[in-house]
Amino acid sequence: MPKCLHAISLFALLTAFFVPGTATAIDIASHAQHLQRLHLAAQKSLGDFYMYNSMEGDQRYARMIEQSRQTAREQLQKLANMQDVGAAHLHTQLQQQWQAYDQNLTTLMATLAKQGYTDLQPVADMAARNRQLLLTCQDLYEALRRSDAAAISEQSDNTRQLALLMQNIAVSYAARSAAVGASFSGDSSERPIEDLVDDFSARLASLRTLPDNNTDVDETLEGVTTKWRYIEKSLRNYNEKSVPFLVNKYADSIINGLLTVADLYAQAPMENARS
């Protein structure tokens, strides 16, 4: 499809989807959460595959792939209850993108198990499908924010975006460790990993200085920071010594901590919407 027609189709779909007054702030906040978790799980499944590849078919990563896929399916299903005009079409689009990627992933896992290696082109095709799915998730998330600026707090949004950045870093690192290259990370920006690390450090530091952070937020962010510092040097020196297992493990924990913080931030606006 020509780019202009694709853009027009996407605009028309999003316009139809967000008819004023058809979704409450609570609905929007819930949909945003599901979209972000779908985004994280879909990209994580790609990183899990690279770990499965670099660790020579270690079954723990096969199980992690399946867990990521199951999470993505569950989050996708939770988006099916949106009642706005155009929601069914959007859900179908996301389903189709997920199914195409998921089928690629199944095929490549079988190939890797049988041959012990995979050709680069099928991996590139899979990464491209993953990237398209992530872009659709992000576009819809931004449209959700525009539909009701008060439904998603700025702090919650910033924290979720930081979790996505951590996932991006982890997948980029895993791609390098699996010797497939940074362009296979699923990230459309293709920024150098050093830039991603600098960005994460700055945004995490900024998040910790917010004046309205409560004790639970402060304690969780302190734990996130400790884990980040543990892997930060390895991420910056990725060409010297590769430690994909360590980065993968700590990245998962950092992301979980950030999602906890995002949920804490989200509680206030949702409670206000109920009242």
C-alpha positions as CSV (number, residue, x, y, z in Angstrom):
1,M,0.0,0.0,0.0
2,P,1.4,3.5,-0.9
3,K,2.5,5.4,2.2
4,C,0.0,8.2,1.6
5,L,-2.9,5.8,1.4
6,H,-1.6,4.0,4.5
7,A,-1.4,7.3,6.4
8,I,-5.0,8.2,5.3
9,S,-6.3,4.8,6.3
10,L,-4.6,5.0,9.7
11,F,-5.9,8.6,10.3
12,A,-9.5,7.5,9.3
13,L,-9.3,4.5,11.6
14,L,-8.1,6.5,14.6
15,T,-10.6,9.2,13.9
16,A,-13.4,6.7,13.9
17,F,-12.1,5.0,16.9
18,F,-12.0,8.1,19.1
19,V,-15.5,9.6,18.8
20,P,-15.9,12.1,21.6
21,G,-17.8,10.8,24.6
22,T,-17.6,7.1,23.7
23,A,-14.9,6.1,26.2
24,T,-14.5,7.1,29.8
25,A,-11.2,8.1,31.4
26,I,-11.0,4.7,33.2
27,D,-11.5,2.9,29.9
28,I,-8.8,4.9,28.2
29,A,-6.4,4.3,31.1
30,S,-7.1,0.6,31.0
31,H,-6.7,0.3,27.2
32,A,-3.4,2.3,27.5
33,Q,-2.1,-0.1,30.1
34,H,-3.0,-3.2,27.9
35,L,-1.4,-1.6,24.9
36,Q,1.9,-0.9,26.7
37,R,2.0,-4.4,28.1
38,L,1.3,-5.9,24.7
39,H,4.1,-3.7,23.3
40,L,6.5,-4.9,26.0
41,A,5.6,-8.6,25.6
42,A,5.8,-8.5,21.8
43,Q,9.3,-7.0,21.9
44,K,10.4,-9.2,24.7
45,S,9.5,-12.3,22.7
46,L,12.0,-11.1,20.1
47,G,14.7,-10.6,22.7
48,D,13.9,-14.0,24.1
49,F,14.4,-15.5,20.7
50,Y,17.8,-13.9,20.4
51,M,18.7,-15.3,23.8
52,Y,17.4,-18.7,22.7
53,N,19.7,-18.5,19.7
54,S,22.8,-17.2,21.5
55,M,22.4,-19.8,24.3
56,E,22.2,-22.6,21.8
57,G,18.6,-23.6,22.3
58,D,18.6,-23.4,26.1
59,Q,15.0,-24.5,27.0
60,R,14.6,-21.8,29.7
61,Y,14.5,-19.3,26.9
62,A,12.0,-21.4,25.0
63,R,9.8,-21.2,28.0
64,M,10.3,-17.4,28.3
65,I,9.4,-17.0,24.7
66,E,6.2,-18.9,25.3
67,Q,5.4,-16.8,28.4
68,S,5.9,-13.6,26.4
69,R,3.7,-14.8,23.6
70,Q,1.0,-15.8,26.1
71,T,1.2,-12.4,27.8
72,A,0.9,-10.7,24.4
73,R,-2.1,-12.8,23.4
74,E,-3.9,-12.0,26.7
75,Q,-3.3,-8.3,26.4
76,L,-4.5,-8.3,22.8
77,Q,-7.6,-10.1,23.9
78,K,-8.3,-7.5,26.6
79,L,-8.4,-4.9,23.8
80,A,-11.3,-6.7,22.1
81,N,-13.9,-5.2,24.5
82,M,-13.5,-1.7,23.2
83,Q,-16.9,-0.6,22.1
84,D,-16.0,2.6,20.1
85,V,-16.7,2.9,16.4
86,G,-13.7,1.4,14.5
87,A,-12.5,-0.7,17.5
88,A,-13.2,-4.0,15.8
89,H,-11.2,-3.0,12.7
90,L,-8.3,-1.9,14.9
91,H,-8.4,-5.1,16.9
92,T,-8.3,-7.1,13.6
93,Q,-5.3,-5.1,12.4
94,L,-3.4,-5.8,15.6
95,Q,-4.4,-9.5,15.5
96,Q,-3.2,-9.9,12.0
97,Q,0.1,-8.2,12.7
98,W,0.6,-10.4,15.8
99,Q,-0.4,-13.6,14.0
100,A,2.1,-12.9,11.2
101,Y,4.9,-12.3,13.6
102,D,3.9,-15.2,15.9
103,Q,3.9,-17.6,12.9
104,N,7.4,-16.4,12.0
105,L,8.6,-16.9,15.5
106,T,7.2,-20.5,15.6
107,T,8.9,-21.3,12.3
108,L,12.3,-19.9,13.3
109,M,12.2,-21.7,16.7
110,A,11.6,-25.0,14.9
111,T,14.4,-24.3,12.4
112,L,16.8,-23.4,15.2
113,A,15.9,-26.6,17.1
114,K,16.4,-28.7,14.0
115,Q,19.4,-27.1,12.4
116,G,21.1,-25.3,15.3
117,Y,21.1,-22.0,13.3
118,T,18.9,-19.7,11.3
119,D,19.5,-17.7,8.1
120,L,19.6,-14.0,8.5
121,Q,16.8,-13.1,6.1
122,P,14.0,-14.9,7.9
123,V,15.2,-13.3,11.1
124,A,15.1,-9.9,9.4
125,D,11.6,-10.6,8.2
126,M,10.5,-11.5,11.7
127,A,12.1,-8.4,13.2
128,A,10.4,-6.2,10.6
129,R,7.0,-7.7,11.5
130,N,7.7,-7.2,15.2
131,R,8.7,-3.5,14.4
132,Q,5.4,-2.9,12.6
133,L,3.4,-4.3,15.5
134,L,5.3,-2.1,18.0
135,L,4.7,1.0,15.8
136,T,0.9,0.3,15.7
137,C,0.8,-0.1,19.5
138,Q,2.7,3.2,20.0
139,D,0.5,5.1,17.4
140,L,-2.6,3.9,19.2
141,Y,-1.2,4.7,22.6
142,E,-0.5,8.3,21.4
143,A,-4.0,8.5,20.0
144,L,-5.4,7.4,23.4
145,R,-3.5,10.1,25.1
146,R,-4.8,12.7,22.7
147,S,-8.4,11.6,23.2
148,D,-8.4,12.5,26.9
149,A,-5.2,14.2,28.2
150,A,-6.3,13.7,31.8
151,A,-6.9,10.0,31.6
152,I,-3.2,9.1,31.6
153,S,-1.0,11.0,34.0
154,E,2.2,12.4,32.8
155,Q,4.2,10.5,35.4
156,S,2.6,7.2,34.5
157,D,3.2,7.8,30.8
158,N,6.9,8.8,31.4
159,T,7.4,5.6,33.5
160,R,5.8,3.3,30.9
161,Q,7.9,4.9,28.2
162,L,11.0,4.3,30.3
163,A,10.0,0.6,30.6
164,L,9.7,0.4,26.8
165,L,13.2,2.0,26.5
166,M,14.6,-0.6,28.9
167,Q,13.0,-3.4,26.8
168,N,14.5,-1.8,23.7
169,I,18.0,-1.7,25.2
170,A,17.7,-5.3,26.3
171,V,16.6,-6.5,22.9
172,S,19.3,-4.5,21.1
173,Y,21.9,-6.0,23.4
174,A,20.6,-9.5,22.9
175,A,20.6,-9.0,19.1
176,R,24.3,-8.1,19.2
177,S,25.0,-11.1,21.4
178,A,23.2,-13.4,19.0
179,A,25.4,-11.9,16.2
180,V,22.4,-10.6,14.2
181,G,23.1,-6.9,14.7
182,A,21.3,-3.9,16.1
183,S,19.0,-3.5,13.1
184,F,17.2,-6.7,14.2
185,S,16.2,-5.3,17.6
186,G,12.6,-4.4,16.4
187,D,13.4,-0.7,17.1
188,S,12.6,1.7,14.3
189,S,14.9,4.4,15.5
190,E,18.1,2.3,15.2
191,R,19.8,4.6,17.7
192,P,23.2,3.4,19.0
193,I,23.0,1.5,22.3
194,E,25.2,4.1,24.0
195,D,22.6,6.8,23.2
196,L,19.8,4.6,24.6
197,V,21.8,4.0,27.8
198,D,22.4,7.7,28.2
199,D,18.8,8.4,27.6
200,F,17.6,5.9,30.1
201,S,20.0,7.1,32.8
202,A,18.9,10.7,32.4
203,R,15.2,9.9,32.4
204,L,15.4,7.6,35.4
205,A,17.3,10.3,37.4
206,S,14.6,12.8,36.4
207,L,11.8,10.5,37.5
208,R,13.4,10.1,40.9
209,T,13.3,13.8,41.5
210,L,9.6,14.4,41.1
211,P,8.2,16.2,44.1
212,D,5.0,14.2,44.4
213,N,6.7,10.8,44.6
214,N,5.4,8.9,47.7
215,T,7.3,6.4,49.8
216,D,6.2,3.4,47.7
217,V,7.4,5.1,44.5
218,D,10.7,6.2,46.0
219,E,11.5,2.7,47.3
220,T,10.6,1.0,44.0
221,L,12.7,3.5,42.0
222,E,15.6,3.0,44.4
223,G,15.5,-0.7,43.6
224,V,15.3,0.0,39.9
225,T,18.3,2.3,40.1
226,T,20.4,-0.2,42.0
227,K,19.7,-2.9,39.3
228,W,20.3,-0.4,36.5
229,R,23.7,0.6,37.9
230,Y,24.6,-3.1,38.1
231,I,24.3,-3.5,34.3
232,E,24.9,0.0,33.0
233,K,28.7,-0.5,32.6
234,S,28.2,-3.8,30.7
235,L,25.7,-2.1,28.4
236,R,28.1,0.8,27.7
237,N,31.0,-1.7,27.1
238,Y,29.0,-4.2,25.0
239,N,31.9,-4.7,22.6
240,E,34.4,-5.7,25.3
241,K,32.5,-8.4,27.1
242,S,29.1,-9.7,26.4
243,V,26.9,-10.8,29.3
244,P,23.5,-11.3,27.7
245,F,22.2,-13.6,30.5
246,L,22.9,-10.9,33.2
247,V,21.4,-8.1,31.1
248,N,18.3,-10.1,30.3
249,K,17.7,-11.0,33.9
250,Y,18.1,-7.5,35.3
251,A,16.2,-5.8,32.5
252,D,13.2,-8.0,33.3
253,S,13.4,-7.0,36.9
254,I,13.9,-3.3,36.1
255,I,10.8,-3.3,33.7
256,N,8.7,-5.0,36.4
257,G,9.7,-2.3,38.9
258,L,8.9,0.5,36.4
259,L,5.5,-1.0,35.7
260,T,4.8,-1.1,39.4
261,V,5.7,2.6,39.6
262,A,3.5,3.4,36.6
263,D,0.6,1.7,38.2
264,L,1.1,3.7,41.4
265,Y,1.1,6.9,39.4
266,A,-2.0,5.8,37.6
267,Q,-4.0,5.2,40.7
268,A,-4.7,8.9,41.5
269,P,-6.3,9.9,38.1
270,M,-8.3,6.7,38.0
271,E,-9.6,7.3,41.5
272,N,-10.5,10.9,40.5
273,A,-12.4,9.6,37.5
274,R,-14.5,7.2,39.6
275,S,-15.4,10.1,42.0
